[in-house]
């Protein structure tokens, strides 16, 4: 009857009771509170990402303007917040987004020795650290390195009634051979007894000889640094199995034990695999 009206006959001309002023204020208050919460969250993130794109000084004027909706009376934002204050006080406060992100995403690395960094910062810094280490290796390479990762299988000295002038490293065919020190390649090719060899005139005046190699990646006159791959392990020449035969020659041509020579340069060797 409230919709039809007393004494009204026929079909009603409307299907919904018209809202009064109090209802319209409550609706506007609810929308204003939701919009305020959304703008508050965006305002914390947007300045750091898109500061150059923010509007000018007219924002302050627009913030104080009343919020109006079609079919309702205008309600200032301050009045709407006052009406909705009891509802906002009872609603639980949402957890900050930054706390949730920190609880889920833990640091994945410690570039430059700095711990506690989030992944989005630690990842790029780790890449920068790798690049700087590569540049440092090119500018100031290590004084000496282990030539191959394989185990030491035979040492310098008398063997089977003959003098063995080098150090043998057992490894699989194709394993990389690294230059033990900085120097210049003086020969890369066939050699009696070795099948193929690479000889490097090192900066300290000694010569490093790499015998029984399978492939050669260096050529005469090429400058190499400690750690550069110059060849691969092979089984050529007088060989009983895949290995690298390493010799160190003094400037006068005499052959010395490679093990104490490399140990003096910071590369201690022992029988079996080594991390050096």
Secondary structure in CASP SS format (residue, H / E / C, confidence):
PFRMAT SS
TARGET T0000
AUTHOR 0000-0000-0000
METHOD secondary structure of the structure
MODEL  1
X C 1.00
X C 1.00
X C 1.00
X C 1.00
X C 1.00
X C 1.00
X C 1.00
X C 1.00
X C 1.00
X C 1.00
X C 1.00
X C 1.00
X C 1.00
X C 1.00
X C 1.00
X C 1.00
X C 1.00
X C 1.00
X C 1.00
X C 1.00
X H 1.00
X H 1.00
X H 1.00
X H 1.00
X H 1.00
X H 1.00
X H 1.00
X H 1.00
X H 1.00
X H 1.00
X H 1.00
X H 1.00
X H 1.00
X H 1.00
X H 1.00
X H 1.00
X H 1.00
X H 1.00
X H 1.00
X H 1.00
X H 1.00
X H 1.00
X H 1.00
X H 1.00
X H 1.00
X H 1.00
X H 1.00
X H 1.00
X H 1.00
X H 1.00
X H 1.00
X H 1.00
X H 1.00
X C 1.00
X C 1.00
X C 1.00
X C 1.00
X C 1.00
X H 1.00
X H 1.00
X H 1.00
X H 1.00
X H 1.00
X H 1.00
X C 1.00
X C 1.00
X E 1.00
X C 1.00
X C 1.00
X C 1.00
X C 1.00
X C 1.00
X C 1.00
X C 1.00
X E 1.00
X C 1.00
X H 1.00
X H 1.00
X H 1.00
X H 1.00
X H 1.00
X H 1.00
X H 1.00
X H 1.00
X H 1.00
X H 1.00
X H 1.00
X H 1.00
X H 1.00
X H 1.00
X C 1.00
X C 1.00
X C 1.00
X C 1.00
X C 1.00
X C 1.00
X H 1.00
X H 1.00
X H 1.00
X H 1.00
X H 1.00
X H 1.00
X H 1.00
X H 1.00
X C 1.00
X C 1.00
X C 1.00
X C 1.00
X C 1.00
X C 1.00
X H 1.00
X H 1.00
X H 1.00
X C 1.00
X C 1.00
X C 1.00
X C 1.00
X C 1.00
X H 1.00
X H 1.00
X H 1.00
X H 1.00
X H 1.00
X H 1.00
X H 1.00
X H 1.00
X H 1.00
X H 1.00
X H 1.00
X H 1.00
X H 1.00
X H 1.00
X H 1.00
X H 1.00
X H 1.00
X H 1.00
X H 1.00
X H 1.00
X H 1.00
X C 1.00
X C 1.00
X C 1.00
X C 1.00
X C 1.00
X C 1.00
X C 1.00
X C 1.00
X C 1.00
X C 1.00
X C 1.00
X E 1.00
X E 1.00
X E 1.00
X E 1.00
X C 1.00
X C 1.00
X E 1.00
X E 1.00
X E 1.00
X C 1.00
X C 1.00
X E 1.00
X E 1.00
X E 1.00
X C 1.00
X C 1.00
X E 1.00
X E 1.00
X E 1.00
X E 1.00
X C 1.00
X C 1.00
X C 1.00
X C 1.00
X C 1.00
X E 1.00
X E 1.00
X E 1.00
X C 1.00
X C 1.00
X C 1.00
X C 1.00
X E 1.00
X E 1.00
X E 1.00
X E 1.00
X E 1.00
X E 1.00
X E 1.00
X E 1.00
X E 1.00
X C 1.00
X C 1.00
X C 1.00
X E 1.00
X E 1.00
X E 1.00
X E 1.00
X E 1.00
X E 1.00
X E 1.00
X E 1.00
X C 1.00
X C 1.00
X C 1.00
X C 1.00
X E 1.00
X E 1.00
X E 1.00
X E 1.00
X E 1.00
X C 1.00
X E 1.00
X E 1.00
X E 1.00
X E 1.00
X C 1.00
X C 1.00
X C 1.00
X C 1.00
X C 1.00
X C 1.00
X E 1.00
X E 1.00
X C 1.00
X C 1.00
X C 1.00
X C 1.00
X E 1.00
X E 1.00
X E 1.00
X E 1.00
X E 1.00
X E 1.00
X C 1.00
X C 1.00
X C 1.00
X C 1.00
X C 1.00
X C 1.00
X C 1.00
X C 1.00
X E 1.00
X E 1.00
X E 1.00
X E 1.00
X E 1.00
X E 1.00
X E 1.00
X C 1.00
X C 1.00
X C 1.00
X C 1.00
X C 1.00
X E 1.00
X E 1.00
X C 1.00
X H 1.00
X H 1.00
X H 1.00
X H 1.00
X H 1.00
X H 1.00
X H 1.00
X C 1.00
X C 1.00
X C 1.00
X C 1.00
X C 1.00
X C 1.00
X E 1.00
X E 1.00
X C 1.00
X C 1.00
X C 1.00
X C 1.00
END
